[in-house]
Amino acid sequence: MQTGSAAPCSKGRFLAAGEAPAVEIRRIHGAHEADLCARFMAASEPWLTLRRTVETSLRMLNDPRREVYVAVVRGEVAGFLVLQMEGAFVGYIQTLGVLPPWQNRGIGSRLVRFAEERIFSESPNAFICVSSFNQRARRLYERLGYEVVGELKDYIVVGHSEILLRKSVGALADFQRPR
Ligand SMILES: CC(C)(COP(=O)(O)OP(=O)(O)OC[C@H]1O[C@@H](n2cnc3c(N)ncnc32)[C@H](O)[C@@H]1OP(=O)(O)O)[C@@H](O)C(=O)NCCC(=O)NCCS
């Protein structure tokens, strides 16, 4: 897997930094894709600090109550998204990740927009949490229209907060599902 400013593309060509790749977003398939995402999480921030392991990541990725999607570029998994669309917290973007060779090419923003299309077809609120030490990810979400609605102190690990953000397209009582 490549690192640095170039990401693999078709026919041996490399994408220049900032060049937008063609991305397909679909449901995660098979143990191999879940394993890849879980290993990335367990070896990367913010999940290292949050003490996520391969096992706890796999449990979430394989949980049938969640919707798990991957962003695929030329057949290769470049990122993933875990959505919660059931229970008390409908419209929660639980996890978002883009593998290092693909970061900063707009794939994370594409995954958030995809999540919003899915969420706003059922509910007027999209929620996401970001760790208090993850300033770069928070900057991205604020740029995409998310606003801070609360701080969960010592929520996952002591000493760090989870910042809850929301993007809303209207009040619950006014919401009508798109036909
Ligand atoms: C955060 C993340 C999902 C964004 O996806 P992406 O495809 O890199 O993002 P985009 O190209 O659409 O947007 C770029 C923005 O993402 C953010 N970003 C980029 N790399 C990042 C990284 N390693 N960690 C956190 N945020 C990052 C920055 O805000 C960046 O914009 P800026 O530096 O110009 O301000 C991705 O970088 C990632 O998986 N990071 C590591 C894990 C993580 O922080 N996940 C989010 C948990 S809430």
The ligand as an SDF file (V2000), in Angstrom:
LIG
                    3D

 48 50  0  0  0  0  0  0  0  0999 V2000
  -11.0450   12.2390    9.0480 C   0  0  0  0  0  0  0  0  0  0  0  0
  -11.1240   11.4830    7.7140 C   0  0  0  0  0  0  0  0  0  0  0  0
  -12.2820   10.5140    7.7280 C   0  0  0  0  0  0  0  0  0  0  0  0
  -11.3590   12.5200    6.6020 C   0  0  0  0  0  0  0  0  0  0  0  0
  -11.3510   11.8570    5.3600 O   0  0  0  0  0  0  0  0  0  0  0  0
  -10.4890   12.4610    4.1490 P   0  0  0  0  0  0  0  0  0  0  0  0
  -10.8480   11.7280    2.9260 O   0  0  0  0  0  0  0  0  0  0  0  0
   -9.0620   12.5010    4.5470 O   0  0  0  0  0  0  0  0  0  0  0  0
  -11.0890   13.9600    4.1180 O   0  0  0  0  0  0  0  0  0  0  0  0
  -11.3510   14.9490    2.8970 P   0  0  0  0  0  0  0  0  0  0  0  0
  -10.2780   14.7960    1.8720 O   0  0  0  0  0  0  0  0  0  0  0  0
  -12.7590   14.8560    2.4590 O   0  0  0  0  0  0  0  0  0  0  0  0
  -11.1800   16.3410    3.6540 O   0  0  0  0  0  0  0  0  0  0  0  0
   -9.8910   16.7470    4.1120 C   0  0  0  0  0  0  0  0  0  0  0  0
  -10.0030   17.1270    5.5770 C   0  0  0  0  0  0  0  0  0  0  0  0
  -10.1030   15.9710    6.3950 O   0  0  0  0  0  0  0  0  0  0  0  0
   -9.4200   16.2070    7.6350 C   0  0  0  0  0  0  0  0  0  0  0  0
   -8.3110   15.2400    7.7430 N   0  0  0  0  0  0  0  0  0  0  0  0
   -7.4450   14.8670    6.7820 C   0  0  0  0  0  0  0  0  0  0  0  0
   -6.5900   13.9270    7.2390 N   0  0  0  0  0  0  0  0  0  0  0  0
   -6.9310   13.6990    8.5340 C   0  0  0  0  0  0  0  0  0  0  0  0
   -6.4400   12.8290    9.5520 C   0  0  0  0  0  0  0  0  0  0  0  0
   -5.3990   12.0110    9.3530 N   0  0  0  0  0  0  0  0  0  0  0  0
   -7.0340   12.8560   10.7520 N   0  0  0  0  0  0  0  0  0  0  0  0
   -8.0900   13.6620   10.9890 C   0  0  0  0  0  0  0  0  0  0  0  0
   -8.6130   14.5140   10.0520 N   0  0  0  0  0  0  0  0  0  0  0  0
   -8.0330   14.5300    8.8510 C   0  0  0  0  0  0  0  0  0  0  0  0
   -8.8820   17.6610    7.5640 C   0  0  0  0  0  0  0  0  0  0  0  0
   -9.8860   18.5270    8.1060 O   0  0  0  0  0  0  0  0  0  0  0  0
   -8.7860   17.8870    6.0770 C   0  0  0  0  0  0  0  0  0  0  0  0
   -8.9150   19.2050    5.7040 O   0  0  0  0  0  0  0  0  0  0  0  0
   -7.7760   20.3180    5.9940 P   0  0  0  0  0  0  0  0  0  0  0  0
   -6.5800   19.6150    6.5440 O   0  0  0  0  0  0  0  0  0  0  0  0
   -7.5540   20.9510    4.6930 O   0  0  0  0  0  0  0  0  0  0  0  0
   -8.4400   21.2010    6.9750 O   0  0  0  0  0  0  0  0  0  0  0  0
   -9.7950   10.7100    7.4060 C   0  0  0  0  0  0  0  0  0  0  0  0
   -8.7580   11.6260    7.2350 O   0  0  0  0  0  0  0  0  0  0  0  0
   -9.4160    9.7160    8.4810 C   0  0  0  0  0  0  0  0  0  0  0  0
   -9.8630    8.5770    8.4510 O   0  0  0  0  0  0  0  0  0  0  0  0
   -8.5810   10.1280    9.4450 N   0  0  0  0  0  0  0  0  0  0  0  0
   -8.0800    9.2510   10.4810 C   0  0  0  0  0  0  0  0  0  0  0  0
   -9.2110    8.6880   11.3450 C   0  0  0  0  0  0  0  0  0  0  0  0
  -10.1780    9.7510   11.8340 C   0  0  0  0  0  0  0  0  0  0  0  0
   -9.8070   10.8000   12.3590 O   0  0  0  0  0  0  0  0  0  0  0  0
  -11.4800    9.4450   11.6550 N   0  0  0  0  0  0  0  0  0  0  0  0
  -12.5690   10.3040   12.0950 C   0  0  0  0  0  0  0  0  0  0  0  0
  -13.0690    9.8160   13.4030 C   0  0  0  0  0  0  0  0  0  0  0  0
  -14.3650   10.9050   13.9860 S   0  0  0  0  0  0  0  0  0  0  0  0
  1  2  1  0
  2  3  1  0
  2  4  1  0
  2 36  1  0
  4  5  1  0
  5  6  1  0
  6  7  2  0
  6  8  1  0
  6  9  1  0
  9 10  1  0
 10 11  2  0
 10 12  1  0
 10 13  1  0
 13 14  1  0
 14 15  1  0
 15 16  1  0
 15 30  1  0
 16 17  1  0
 17 18  1  0
 17 28  1  0
 18 19  1  0
 18 27  1  0
 19 20  2  0
 20 21  1  0
 21 22  1  0
 21 27  2  0
 22 23  1  0
 22 24  2  0
 24 25  1  0
 25 26  2  0
 26 27  1  0
 28 29  1  0
 28 30  1  0
 30 31  1  0
 31 32  1  0
 32 33  2  0
 32 34  1  0
 32 35  1  0
 36 37  1  0
 36 38  1  0
 38 39  2  0
 38 40  1  0
 40 41  1  0
 41 42  1  0
 42 43  1  0
 43 44  2  0
 43 45  1  0
 45 46  1  0
 46 47  1  0
 47 48  1  0
M  END
$$$$
